[in-house]
Structures are given as structure tokens and as C-alpha cells.
Amino acid sequence: MALAPGLTMVWVITGALGCGSLIVIALSLFSLRTTHHSQAAALSGMAQSVGFALGAAGPVAFGALRDWSGGWTLPLAMTACSMVPLCVTAVLSSRNRLV
């Protein structure tokens, strides 16, 4: 969005498709990484609690960065930088192991 703001609709659609498909994968990992339904419930509860807390803080932080910097460049750059640890986490969670 920072490099091609005229293509906002493309970025919105791409993001929506990515988020929609990734939620299915994330919810599937709870049962794929555990051996018993009680483990899956515990893992799901922990991961969703932390995930929703981080998800609730994201828009507030994004808005605060926008207000502080006076533009969209810093919030978008920080969002792009946050993708690095997310990609590392995705690779680590895709390993075929049980929790």
C-alpha cells in the first residue's frame, strides 16, 4: 500500500483472501499438533487468547503510530517489518511435531 496506493482495492482483496485461508490453517493446527482432544482444547484456548489480545492491540498501535508520525508510511513500514517474525513463526509451526 505504501508503494502503490492507487491499487488499494487489490491490496484489500489480497489481504482478505490471505486472512480467510490462514484462519482455516490456524484452527486446523490445534488438532494436528496434539494427540488428545483435551490437549487441543488447551492449546486452542491459549493460542486464541494470546492471538485475540495481540489482534486487539494491533489497530490501536497502528492508529497511534499514524497519529504520532502524521502519515501512513511509518505504520505501514512497521506492519511490513512485523511480517518477518510472523514468517519465522509460520515456518516453525509447520514442522510435523506434536506439542
N, C-alpha and C positions, 0 to 999 in steps of 0.2 A: 504494500500500500504506500510505503514511503517513496519507492522508486517509480511507481506508475499509478498515481492516484486516480487517473481517468478510468482505470479498469476496476473500480471499486466493486461493481457487481460480480465480476469474475472472482475476486478475492473472497467475497462473501459466500458465493456458491461453493467454491473450493473448500473453504473452511467448514461450511455446513456439512458437506459430504464427508469430509475427514472426521469431524466430530461424531457424526451419526454412525459411521462404521467403527470408529475406535471404541465407542461405548459398548458395542456388542463384544468386541475382543476383550475389553477390560472385565466385563461381567463373566465372560467365559473362563478367564484365567483363575477365578476363585475356585471353580470346581476342578480345573485341570491341574492345579498346583497342590491339591490336598487329597487325602485318602479317605476322609470320612466327612459326612455332612456337617457334623458339629465343628470340625476344623474349617470347613468352607464358610460357615456362618460367622465364626470368629474372625477369619481373615477378611471377609466381606465387611463386617462391622467396623473393623479397624481401618481398612483402606478407604471405605466410603466416608467415615468420619473425618479422617485427615484430608481426603480429597475435596470434600464439600467445604471444609474450613478454608483450605487454600483457594478454592474456587470463589468463595465469598469475598476473600481479601483481594483477589486479582483486580476486579473492576474499581475498587476503592483506590488501590495503589496506582492503577493506570490513570485514573482521574486526577489524583494528587500530583503525579508526575507531569501531567498535561498542564495543570494549574501552575505548578512551580516553574516549569520551563517556558510556558506561554506558547507552546506549539506542539505538534504531534510527532516531531522527529525523535525526541528522547523516549517517550512511551513506546513507540514502535520499535526503536532500537533495543530497548530493554526486553521487549517481548521476543524479538528475534534472538537475543542473547540467552533468554531463558530456554530456548529450544535445545541448546547444547546439552544441559544436564537431563532434559527430558528424553533426548535421543539415547543418551548413555543408559538411562533407566530402562527404556524400552528394550534395548539390546540385552541388558542383564535379565529382565523379566521374561524374555522369550526363550531362555535356556530351558531345556527339558529336565527340570528338577522339581522335587516336592518341597514344600515349606515345612 
